[in-house]
Amino acid sequence: MGLWSKTRLGLWAATFAGALAVCASPAAAAGKFKIFLSMSYIGNDWQAEAANMVKAMAAHGSMADKVDLQVQVAGPNAQRQIQQINAMVQAGAQAIVIYPISPTALNAAVKNACAKGVVVVAYDGEISEPCAHNVTIDQEEAGRVTADWLVKKLNGKGNIVLVTGVPGTSVDTLRTKAAKEVFAKNPGIKVVAEAVGMWSQAVARTELSKILATHNWDQIDGLWMQVGCYTANSLQIEAGKQIKDLKPCAGEGSNGGRIQMLPVGTEVEGANGTYMPMGAPRISYASPPYSGGLALKLAVEKLEGKDIPQHVTLPLPLVTNDTIKLCQEGSWAEMKAGCNAFKPSIVPNPGWFASIFSDQTPEIGLNAALVGQPEN
């Protein structure tokens, strides 16, 4: 199973869930805003990273004296997330920052929270209840742009494999819908297999292995994957494919996948095995993990009496082989200057997401994403 086997992912998820439970305090400290982070699915690198950035934002010097952050995880279960939101309101929540499992299922609970004066801000996934604030990228744009790239890369003809995300979320629904609309307009493109990838490198490996039992690499011309291009490239190398023959992949902004995009021969400290420059044909995009930190920041501003937008649409981070740029140290200045991939010596986890920079969140950077620690 490689670096991220199901066993390791399961152990990580259990450890992460335990760590989140420790974050909860019995009651808000005097003078602090009582804010809850409501997470749904946590079984992938993106969710862990986004949660780290929320916790780092809460720990920053500008926030630490204002925020008492408590964290709860519902898993991929809308009813459980509804119950937890209702309990948060009963426990005196002043704001709830949410990664929603569904854009609509939580609406009644969110409307009830708003009616009781609770500020509700969702990140990445949307909530359609009008009282909720949302911080997202344009998910349809993400699906459309990446599908367009793949069609053009294949000159409008070829067999492709689709690996989608977490079912039921607005993120997965909108990206997949937009991508399929592009493919449907190009009759030379044939989707020969589709699988649910849960935004996990480990799940993507399992699902691709199943697909390869009936479709070998010579029968696949390209891939559209919400998460898993790193894994797809690695599987091809393991199957004996030459680097020059790697299939084009439109997919996520994992750091391992971006390192693979660098030209062959690029010196990258810490690279080894399949985690190395390959010149892999890619377009890499991401929902920025800092969206949760920004959602918390906006919730605090709202509690302080400031006006905040009902919907914040973040810039869509897009990286191609022409625009990949290696970060040497991962400093704020480097990221501001446009670096978009981190050396494996800095970020050893290939599934970690590299699109962490925003002028809107100077409080959180590399250490926030890695270990939940804010910038100075």
BELKA-V233542 format. One record per residue. N is the residue number from 0. RES is the residue in one letter. NEAR is the number of other C-alpha atoms within 8 Angstrom. Layout:
# BELKA-V233542
n=N res=RES near=NEAR
n=N res=RES near=NEAR
This chain:
# BELKA-V233542
n=0 res=M near=7
n=1 res=G near=4
n=2 res=L near=4
n=3 res=W near=10
n=4 res=S near=9
n=5 res=K near=9
n=6 res=T near=7
n=7 res=R near=8
n=8 res=L near=12
n=9 res=G near=9
n=10 res=L near=8
n=11 res=W near=8
n=12 res=A near=10
n=13 res=A near=8
n=14 res=T near=8
n=15 res=F near=9
n=16 res=A near=9
n=17 res=G near=8
n=18 res=A near=8
n=19 res=L near=11
n=20 res=A near=9
n=21 res=V near=7
n=22 res=C near=9
n=23 res=A near=10
n=24 res=S near=9
n=25 res=P near=4
n=26 res=A near=5
n=27 res=A near=9
n=28 res=A near=6
n=29 res=A near=4
n=30 res=G near=6
n=31 res=K near=10
n=32 res=F near=12
n=33 res=K near=14
n=34 res=I near=13
n=35 res=F near=13
n=36 res=L near=11
n=37 res=S near=16
n=38 res=M near=14
n=39 res=S near=14
n=40 res=Y near=10
n=41 res=I near=10
n=42 res=G near=9
n=43 res=N near=11
n=44 res=D near=10
n=45 res=W near=10
n=46 res=Q near=11
n=47 res=A near=10
n=48 res=E near=13
n=49 res=A near=14
n=50 res=A near=10
n=51 res=N near=14
n=52 res=M near=18
n=53 res=V near=14
n=54 res=K near=12
n=55 res=A near=14
n=56 res=M near=15
n=57 res=A near=12
n=58 res=A near=10
n=59 res=H near=13
n=60 res=G near=7
n=61 res=S near=6
n=62 res=M near=10
n=63 res=A near=10
n=64 res=D near=8
n=65 res=K near=9
n=66 res=V near=12
n=67 res=D near=13
n=68 res=L near=13
n=69 res=Q near=11
n=70 res=V near=12
n=71 res=Q near=12
n=72 res=V near=12
n=73 res=A near=13
n=74 res=G near=10
n=75 res=P near=7
n=76 res=N near=9
n=77 res=A near=12
n=78 res=Q near=6
n=79 res=R near=9
n=80 res=Q near=16
n=81 res=I near=10
n=82 res=Q near=8
n=83 res=Q near=11
n=84 res=I near=13
n=85 res=N near=10
n=86 res=A near=8
n=87 res=M near=11
n=88 res=V near=12
n=89 res=Q near=7
n=90 res=A near=6
n=91 res=G near=7
n=92 res=A near=12
n=93 res=Q near=12
n=94 res=A near=15
n=95 res=I near=16
n=96 res=V near=16
n=97 res=I near=11
n=98 res=Y near=11
n=99 res=P near=15
n=100 res=I near=13
n=101 res=S near=13
n=102 res=P near=14
n=103 res=T near=8
n=104 res=A near=7
n=105 res=L near=13
n=106 res=N near=11
n=107 res=A near=8
n=108 res=A near=10
n=109 res=V near=13
n=110 res=K near=11
n=111 res=N near=8
n=112 res=A near=14
n=113 res=C near=12
n=114 res=A near=7
n=115 res=K near=7
n=116 res=G near=7
n=117 res=V near=12
n=118 res=V near=13
n=119 res=V near=15
n=120 res=V near=16
n=121 res=A near=17
n=122 res=Y near=15
n=123 res=D near=13
n=124 res=G near=15
n=125 res=E near=14
n=126 res=I near=14
n=127 res=S near=8
n=128 res=E near=10
n=129 res=P near=5
n=130 res=C near=8
n=131 res=A near=15
n=132 res=H near=12
n=133 res=N near=15
n=134 res=V near=17
n=135 res=T near=15
n=136 res=I near=10
n=137 res=D near=9
n=138 res=Q near=10
n=139 res=E near=11
n=140 res=E near=9
n=141 res=A near=11
n=142 res=G near=14
n=143 res=R near=13
n=144 res=V near=8
n=145 res=T near=14
n=146 res=A near=14
n=147 res=D near=10
n=148 res=W near=10
n=149 res=L near=14
n=150 res=V near=13
n=151 res=K near=8
n=152 res=K near=8
n=153 res=L near=10
n=154 res=N near=6
n=155 res=G near=11
n=156 res=K near=11
n=157 res=G near=11
n=158 res=N near=12
n=159 res=I near=14
n=160 res=V near=13
n=161 res=L near=11
n=162 res=V near=15
n=163 res=T near=15
n=164 res=G near=12
n=165 res=V near=10
n=166 res=P near=8
n=167 res=G near=9
n=168 res=T near=12
n=169 res=S near=10
n=170 res=V near=11
n=171 res=D near=12
n=172 res=T near=10
n=173 res=L near=11
n=174 res=R near=14
n=175 res=T near=10
n=176 res=K near=10
n=177 res=A near=12
n=178 res=A near=14
n=179 res=K near=9
n=180 res=E near=9
n=181 res=V near=11
n=182 res=F near=12
n=183 res=A near=8
n=184 res=K near=6
n=185 res=N near=10
n=186 res=P near=9
n=187 res=G near=7
n=188 res=I near=13
n=189 res=K near=10
n=190 res=V near=9
n=191 res=V near=7
n=192 res=A near=8
n=193 res=E near=9
n=194 res=A near=9
n=195 res=V near=11
n=196 res=G near=16
n=197 res=M near=12
n=198 res=W near=14
n=199 res=S near=13
n=200 res=Q near=14
n=201 res=A near=11
n=202 res=V near=11
n=203 res=A near=16
n=204 res=R near=13
n=205 res=T near=8
n=206 res=E near=11
n=207 res=L near=10
n=208 res=S near=8
n=209 res=K near=8
n=210 res=I near=9
n=211 res=L near=9
n=212 res=A near=7
n=213 res=T near=6
n=214 res=H near=9
n=215 res=N near=8
n=216 res=W near=8
n=217 res=D near=6
n=218 res=Q near=7
n=219 res=I near=13
n=220 res=D near=12
n=221 res=G near=13
n=222 res=L near=15
n=223 res=W near=14
n=224 res=M near=14
n=225 res=Q near=12
n=226 res=V near=16
n=227 res=G near=16
n=228 res=C near=13
n=229 res=Y near=13
n=230 res=T near=10
n=231 res=A near=10
n=232 res=N near=11
n=233 res=S near=9
n=234 res=L near=9
n=235 res=Q near=11
n=236 res=I near=11
n=237 res=E near=7
n=238 res=A near=6
n=239 res=G near=6
n=240 res=K near=9
n=241 res=Q near=7
n=242 res=I near=9
n=243 res=K near=4
n=244 res=D near=6
n=245 res=L near=11
n=246 res=K near=11
n=247 res=P near=12
n=248 res=C near=13
n=249 res=A near=16
n=250 res=G near=15
n=251 res=E near=13
n=252 res=G near=12
n=253 res=S near=13
n=254 res=N near=15
n=255 res=G near=14
n=256 res=G near=13
n=257 res=R near=12
n=258 res=I near=14
n=259 res=Q near=14
n=260 res=M near=15
n=261 res=L near=13
n=262 res=P near=10
n=263 res=V near=7
n=264 res=G near=5
n=265 res=T near=7
n=266 res=E near=4
n=267 res=V near=9
n=268 res=E near=7
n=269 res=G near=7
n=270 res=A near=10
n=271 res=N near=6
n=272 res=G near=5
n=273 res=T near=6
n=274 res=Y near=11
n=275 res=M near=11
n=276 res=P near=14
n=277 res=M near=11
n=278 res=G near=11
n=279 res=A near=15
n=280 res=P near=10
n=281 res=R near=11
n=282 res=I near=13
n=283 res=S near=13
n=284 res=Y near=13
n=285 res=A near=11
n=286 res=S near=11
n=287 res=P near=9
n=288 res=P near=14
n=289 res=Y near=14
n=290 res=S near=13
n=291 res=G near=16
n=292 res=G near=15
n=293 res=L near=12
n=294 res=A near=14
n=295 res=L near=13
n=296 res=K near=9
n=297 res=L near=10
n=298 res=A near=14
n=299 res=V near=11
n=300 res=E near=11
n=301 res=K near=11
n=302 res=L near=11
n=303 res=E near=6
n=304 res=G near=6
n=305 res=K near=7
n=306 res=D near=6
n=307 res=I near=7
n=308 res=P near=6
n=309 res=Q near=7
n=310 res=H near=8
n=311 res=V near=8
n=312 res=T near=8
n=313 res=L near=8
n=314 res=P near=5
n=315 res=L near=10
n=316 res=P near=10
n=317 res=L near=8
n=318 res=V near=11
n=319 res=T near=10
n=320 res=N near=12
n=321 res=D near=5
n=322 res=T near=6
n=323 res=I near=13
n=324 res=K near=8
n=325 res=L near=9
n=326 res=C near=13
n=327 res=Q near=7
n=328 res=E near=7
n=329 res=G near=10
n=330 res=S near=8
n=331 res=W near=9
n=332 res=A near=6
n=333 res=E near=12
n=334 res=M near=12
n=335 res=K near=10
n=336 res=A near=6
n=337 res=G near=7
n=338 res=C near=11
n=339 res=N near=12
n=340 res=A near=12
n=341 res=F near=14
n=342 res=K near=15
n=343 res=P near=14
n=344 res=S near=8
n=345 res=I near=8
n=346 res=V near=11
n=347 res=P near=7
n=348 res=N near=8
n=349 res=P near=12
n=350 res=G near=12
n=351 res=W near=12
n=352 res=F near=14
n=353 res=A near=10
n=354 res=S near=11
n=355 res=I near=11
n=356 res=F near=10
n=357 res=S near=8
n=358 res=D near=6
n=359 res=Q near=5
n=360 res=T near=10
n=361 res=P near=8
n=362 res=E near=9
n=363 res=I near=16
n=364 res=G near=12
n=365 res=L near=10
n=366 res=N near=11
n=367 res=A near=15
n=368 res=A near=15
n=369 res=L near=10
n=370 res=V near=7
n=371 res=G near=13
n=372 res=Q near=15
n=373 res=P near=14
n=374 res=E near=10
n=375 res=N near=5
